[in-house]
């Protein structure tokens, strides 16, 4: 019947019209980058270029063993002009009691090319087996500290996120991104320094946390760059 056929054609036309409208709807919007936050991060990165004195610590990595044994590993870093000092500290505890500790340190003066490596602990006969963290003379002192991560951040190319970490507002950005993964850097808006580094490559995730920052004139005293009393030179 003509009336039925007309209704069928009209229904088909309306269905196709609705289908076309749905398929032409815009895709989901991408996150909007906060230009004000990006400008603040750019300011932080610019000011970090002027840091010539820096001290910070790595949050201890704690391992638990049977018998109540707990081993803490951490690092300390001092940077003053062209002198870099690093220490790796291992503490052995049992039931919250410190049994002993060991320190392997390295000092490198980039002006004189003089370097010293030392060990402080209970077993000096084993000192040569402790590698600790060595300084690479082919890199600048800055490149061997957490300032290296700041130098790799390009806020104009990055999508920024915000997150509160340890009571501080942090900017999170990705660096070294490739098809294997990337590195995320949490930059504190308070200290202007990385407080957390997360590496995610080939599905393997590792984190390093930093604290107790000091920057500016007087942050590193001459005595801070000295070899501890009683240490064995290696």
C-alpha positions in Angstrom: 0.0 0.0 0.0 1.3 3.5 -0.9 0.8 4.9 2.7 2.7 2.0 4.3 5.6 2.4 1.8 5.8 6.1 2.4 6.0 5.6 6.2 8.8 3.0 5.6 10.8 5.3 3.4 10.4 8.2 5.9 11.5 6.0 8.8 14.5 4.8 6.8 15.5 8.3 6.0 15.3 9.5 9.6 17.4 6.5 10.8 20.1 7.2 8.2 20.0 10.9 9.2 20.5 10.0 12.9 23.3 7.6 12.1 25.1 10.2 10.0 24.8 12.7 12.8 26.3 10.2 15.4 29.2 9.3 13.2 30.1 13.0 12.5 30.2 13.9 16.2 33.6 15.3 17.4 36.1 13.0 19.1 36.6 13.1 22.8 38.6 16.2 23.8 42.2 15.9 24.9 43.2 17.2 28.4 43.7 21.0 28.4 47.2 22.0 29.5 47.2 24.7 32.2 49.3 27.5 30.8 49.7 29.1 34.2 51.2 25.9 35.6 53.4 25.4 32.6 54.8 28.9 33.1 55.5 28.2 36.7 57.4 25.0 35.8 59.3 26.9 33.2 60.3 29.4 35.9 61.4 26.6 38.2 63.5 25.1 35.4 65.1 28.4 34.6 66.0 29.1 38.2 67.5 25.6 38.6 70.2 26.6 36.1 71.7 28.9 38.7 72.0 26.2 41.4 75.7 25.8 42.3 75.3 24.4 45.8 73.0 21.5 46.4 72.5 18.7 49.0 70.0 16.0 49.1 69.4 12.5 50.3 67.7 9.4 48.7 64.9 8.0 50.8 66.2 4.7 52.3 65.4 1.5 50.5 64.5 -1.1 53.2 64.9 -4.8 52.9 63.5 -7.2 55.5 65.1 -10.6 56.3 64.4 -13.4 58.7 65.5 -13.1 62.3 64.4 -9.5 62.5 67.3 -8.3 60.3 66.6 -5.1 58.4 69.0 -3.5 55.9 68.7 0.1 54.8 70.4 1.5 51.8 70.5 5.2 51.0 72.6 7.8 49.3 73.7 11.4 50.0 74.9 13.9 47.5 76.8 17.2 47.9 77.4 19.6 45.0 79.4 22.8 45.4 80.6 24.6 42.3 82.7 21.9 40.5 83.1 19.6 43.5 80.8 16.6 43.7 80.7 14.2 46.7 78.5 11.1 47.0 78.1 8.6 49.8 76.3 5.3 49.8 75.3 4.2 53.3 74.2 0.7 54.4 72.8 0.2 57.9 72.2 -3.3 59.4 69.5 -3.4 62.1 67.9 -6.1 64.2 64.7 -5.5 66.0 65.1 -1.7 65.6 68.7 -1.8 67.0 71.5 -0.6 64.8 74.1 -3.4 64.6 76.6 -1.7 62.2 76.8 0.7 59.3 79.1 1.0 56.3 79.8 4.1 54.1 81.4 4.1 50.7 82.2 7.6 49.4 83.5 9.4 46.4 84.8 12.9 46.0 85.6 14.4 42.6 87.1 17.9 42.0 86.4 18.8 38.4 88.8 21.8 38.6 91.8 19.8 39.7 90.7 16.4 38.4 91.6 15.1 41.8 89.4 12.3 43.1 89.2 10.3 46.4 87.3 7.1 47.2 86.9 6.0 50.8 85.3 3.4 53.0 84.2 3.7 56.6 83.0 0.5 58.3 83.8 -2.5 60.4 85.4 -4.6 57.8 88.1 -2.6 56.0 89.6 -5.8 54.5 86.4 -6.1 52.4 86.4 -2.4 51.4 87.7 -3.1 47.9 84.6 -5.1 47.1 82.3 -2.2 47.7 81.7 -0.3 44.5 79.3 2.3 45.8 78.5 5.2 43.5 81.4 6.4 41.4 81.6 9.7 39.6 82.1 9.8 35.9 84.6 12.4 34.8 83.1 12.6 31.3 79.9 14.1 32.7 79.6 17.5 34.4 78.9 17.6 38.2 75.3 18.8 37.4 74.6 15.8 35.2 75.4 13.4 38.0 72.7 14.8 40.3 68.9 15.1 40.2 69.4 18.4 38.3 69.9 16.2 35.3 66.3 15.3 35.2 65.2 19.0 35.3 67.5 19.7 32.3 65.6 17.0 30.3 62.1 18.5 30.9 60.6 20.5 28.1 57.3 22.0 29.5 56.2 23.3 26.1 56.2 19.8 24.7 54.8 18.0 27.7 51.4 17.3 29.1 51.5 18.2 32.7 49.7 16.6 35.6 49.5 17.8 39.2 49.6 15.7 42.3 50.1 16.3 46.0 53.1 14.3 47.3 54.2 14.5 50.9 52.1 17.6 51.4 53.6 19.5 48.5 52.0 20.3 45.1 54.1 18.5 42.4 54.2 18.8 38.6 54.5 15.4 36.9 56.0 15.3 33.4 57.5 12.6 31.2 61.0 12.5 29.7 63.0 10.1 27.7 59.8 8.7 26.2 60.2 6.0 23.5 58.5 2.8 22.4 60.0 1.0 25.4 58.6 3.3 28.0 59.4 6.6 29.7 60.6 8.3 32.9 58.2 10.4 35.0 59.5 13.2 37.1 57.7 14.7 40.1 58.9 18.3 40.5 58.0 20.0 43.8 56.5 23.4 43.5 58.0 24.2 46.9 61.7 23.2 46.5 61.7 23.2 42.7 63.5 19.9 42.7 62.6 16.3 41.8 61.2 14.4 44.8 60.2 11.3 42.9 61.6 9.6 39.8 59.6 6.7 38.2 61.1 4.6 35.4 58.8 2.4 33.4 60.6 0.5 30.6 59.5 -2.8 29.1 56.9 -3.2 31.9 59.6 -2.9 34.6 58.8 -0.1 37.1 61.3 1.3 39.5 61.1 4.4 41.8 63.6 6.6 43.6 62.5 9.1 46.2 64.5 12.1 47.4 64.3 14.4 50.5 66.2 16.8 52.8 67.1 19.3 50.1 69.4 22.2 50.6 70.2 24.8 48.0 71.8 28.2 47.8 74.8 29.8 49.3 76.0 28.0 52.4 74.0 24.8 51.6 77.3 22.9 51.4 80.0 23.7 53.9 83.7 23.0 53.4 83.6 20.4 56.1 80.8 18.6 54.3 83.2 17.9 51.4 85.9 16.4 53.7 86.6 12.7 54.1 85.2 11.4 57.4 87.6 10.8 60.2 88.8 7.2 60.3 87.9 6.4 56.7 90.1 4.1 54.7 91.2 5.6 51.3 90.7 3.2 48.5 
